[in-house]
Amino acid sequence: MNHPITGDVRLAGRLRRIYCRLFAAEDPRGWADYHIVPERRGTLWLHCHGARRRAGADLEFVAVPPELRDEVVDLMIAILRHARAGRRVAADAHLAGNLISRRQSFTHLATLRSAPWNDKRHRGLLRIVDYDAPAQSGFPRRLLATHVAARAESATDPATAEALYRRSIEVFAGDFGDEDVGAQFDPEAPDITALQNRSNLAAYVGLARILADAKRLGEASGFLEAAIARCPGWALGYRDHLMQSYRDEDPYLRYWKDANIAEITMRRRAEARTQPAHASGPGHRPGFGRRPRGVADFL
């Protein structure tokens, strides 16, 4: 697939790439030439040339929503760093790693597929898709939502973390799991990777905690309900874990003590079934936590 190579297409010019090679050798922006090309449906095709010399492969994202351009560039750079560290990069290989911090409570999951291009410049590209998805699945919303949530988890400023968690939910609102989803949750080794990939659990719980700390209790309760309804099995185990250090003066803990997990799950799923179906994304802000609630709803 040929395309023009202009200053509008290139992520960084030649001087920027040379600067990175000389003075920031670990920056993947100096390893390759990155192209961001408009697609017919108004989305973007992000791919690179030359990264295979250091990272083992040239990668691509397809069907990138224009409003997510910067987040996807950040994700590609993080994946290339990860590949450079000796991870296996090949067609049909799975990617699993902590791309932001070793202390993440979940792992990034994705799969690499052979791209269909046959022209000389693009032959051999590997397409990044959601975990175990086919090459035709398009843009990996689950992966990007996880990446943005991981950035939020590492943020030290509450306002920055809140904005990132909200952005993560806009990218992927999360699927509802079976009633026992998360029942194997181990609070002593709290790896929520499977729940994060399926339901974007970290974004809901992280956002609820920030809102609770800021005394925005009505909003916090809405996001907690969203997390509970998606992963009720996890919610039961998580509540038992929290109750080991229960303090009556902590409204977050009081909420969990009194929460009727079965009722919340049934009600929120029924509400979801009556709402119009549409894809999650930056143009859609989920209703969870956004309708007015009194403090009593949280207390």
Secondary structure by P-SEA (a helix, b strand, c coil): cccccccccccccaaaaaaaaccccccccccbbbbbbbccccbbbbbccccccccccccccccccccaaaaaaaaaaaaaaaaacccccccccccccccccccccbbbbbbbbbbccccccccbbbbbbcccccccccccaaaaaaaaaaaaaacccaaaaaaaaaaaaaaccccccccccccccccccccaaaaaaccaaaaaaaaaaaaaaacaaaaaaaaaaaaaaacaaaaaaaaaaaacccccccaaaaaaaacaaaaaaaaaaaaaaacbbbbbccccccccccccccccccc
